[in-house]
Amino acid sequence: MLKSLNKESDEPLYLQIRNQIRDLILSGDLPLGARLPPERKLAASLGVNRTTVSNAYHELTAEGLVESQVGRGTFVCALPGTTRDQEDFPPRPLPWNEHFVALSEQVRDPLIRELVALCSQEDMISLAAGVPAPELYPIERFAQSTDRVLRQHGHALLQHCPTEGHPAFRETLTELAAGRGITTSPDNILVLAGSQQGLDLIARSLIEPGDPVVVEVPSYLGALSAFRAAGARLLGVPMDEEGLRTDVLERMMARYRPQLIYTLPTFQNPSGGVMSRERRQALLYLAQRYQVPILEDDPYGELYYGAPPPPPLKSLDRQGYVLYLSTFSKILFPGIRLGWLVAPRPVVDRLASVKQYADLHSNTLAQWALTDFIQQGWLGEHIAVLRQEYPRRRQAMLDALHCHIPQGLRWNEPTGGFYLWCHLKNGLQSKDLLAEAALQRVAFVVGEAFHADGGGQNALRLNFTYQNEQGIKEGIRRLGEALTALLKRRRERRAPRREAARPIV
Ligand SMILES: Cc1ncc(COP(=O)(O)O)c(C=O)c1O
């Protein structure tokens, strides 16, 4: 800790020791609460007798820099800058990154923030964001609902409400659930500040560090981040055209006994896939057999553009295995920050007590206004509008892809939801395409973000709901340019360099 002492100096040894320790304290290198080495140990390491060190510690105590606690040792008790002149120790910024917010690598997930920054650049066409068409937001009707509830219930409505949610809103959600085939009661519903909060609360409450959690490959990146932040060990299960591969899952269940299965059975984010009815039954059967809860995340189930999808897993669940999570972010607007969970009572109670630490309750005005909006029948009407508009946009994207991307990329044709899931061919990587795309002013999400197993380097997700048809066409045209540039760059890199002609001797 200390530099060696100068035994030739006129300055007594105990003062040399005092000065060195004082500098360490005042510079902050010995922080508040740090324990000084025991006198005997420091004396031995410096080659002085114990009294010398003892005298130095007495000096520091007299200056108020340290205090000794009987039986425990001597501790730093002053903050840097408090005992010397401001001029000697000018104020300096707090090193937040070093001491306070040094997050583990797992928790550091800059991807979403980088994407938001990319998408907010001028002229950028975002095919990345998973948000609805803003020009379709039913603003007039929502304003009417807000106005009405404010006038009718002003004071009550601007108060706190129960953490579990405003009672009338929970009633309304019970009816909404019934419309999706889910029989439940208001007591089994927890209102959330968006479904992302549900993912976080479940991760915090149900998962201990090291617990195995099953996720689909690929899966929603916000969920992967929440589970990782809770220390989960993610077990990726592949999917086929019927959804999560229950044959692979069964082997994993037997081997790892996971703590949770997270699935997006309907218009999966990012793949757009729909789990078949048989697979849903098989998944439920496995959960029951191995006694593992399922978290079903269903933001997109109402957004089908052909035949309705099979009913939610939760509607098939008679034994309370499924936690059903949904949100208004995709069928209405994300800024309202309202999501909801249907779960057995003990889960609702546990999650509500954790939610209470985070935000006491979700926004009261939004809950009342949305209750009115739904009771007027306006949510149903709005969803009908979306079901008309989004397939047009999806078709516009498919047509534009056929027109502008003749080679190098394949894509699916989802029957609902928000996304096209694409794969680059011939070893091309989506992060290289994104770099070219940024130059062409178009953005998407790279596939890696959705892969718990580190794969997906050749995959990318394109959103078709946020841009209008014109934006989609132009965005895909730019993507085509980016792909052409990437292919050209690769050809150039691969082309053998011409050797200069050598004379034959
Ligand atoms: C599958 C899935 N779950 C949860 C969310 C989070 O939505 P929110 O917190 O806005 O309700 C999203 C948003 O993209 C999503 O796609």
The ligand as an SDF file (V2000), in Angstrom:
LIG
                    3D

 16 16  0  0  0  0  0  0  0  0999 V2000
  -43.0480  -10.2970  -27.6930 C   0  0  0  0  0  0  0  0  0  0  0  0
  -43.0210   -8.9880  -26.9950 C   0  0  0  0  0  0  0  0  0  0  0  0
  -43.1880   -8.9510  -25.6690 N   0  0  0  0  0  0  0  0  0  0  0  0
  -43.1750   -7.8010  -25.0050 C   0  0  0  0  0  0  0  0  0  0  0  0
  -42.9720   -6.6110  -25.6590 C   0  0  0  0  0  0  0  0  0  0  0  0
  -42.9280   -5.3530  -24.8400 C   0  0  0  0  0  0  0  0  0  0  0  0
  -44.0220   -4.5540  -25.1070 O   0  0  0  0  0  0  0  0  0  0  0  0
  -44.5700   -3.4250  -24.1330 P   0  0  0  0  0  0  0  0  0  0  0  0
  -43.6670   -3.3430  -22.9440 O   0  0  0  0  0  0  0  0  0  0  0  0
  -44.5650   -2.1740  -24.9390 O   0  0  0  0  0  0  0  0  0  0  0  0
  -45.9370   -3.8700  -23.7380 O   0  0  0  0  0  0  0  0  0  0  0  0
  -42.7890   -6.6030  -27.0430 C   0  0  0  0  0  0  0  0  0  0  0  0
  -42.5160   -5.3590  -27.7680 C   0  0  0  0  0  0  0  0  0  0  0  0
  -41.9520   -5.3450  -28.8440 O   0  0  0  0  0  0  0  0  0  0  0  0
  -42.8260   -7.8250  -27.7370 C   0  0  0  0  0  0  0  0  0  0  0  0
  -42.6820   -7.9090  -29.0550 O   0  0  0  0  0  0  0  0  0  0  0  0
  1  2  1  0
  2  3  1  0
  2 15  2  0
  3  4  2  0
  4  5  1  0
  5  6  1  0
  5 12  2  0
  6  7  1  0
  7  8  1  0
  8  9  2  0
  8 10  1  0
  8 11  1  0
 12 13  1  0
 12 15  1  0
 13 14  2  0
 15 16  1  0
M  END
$$$$
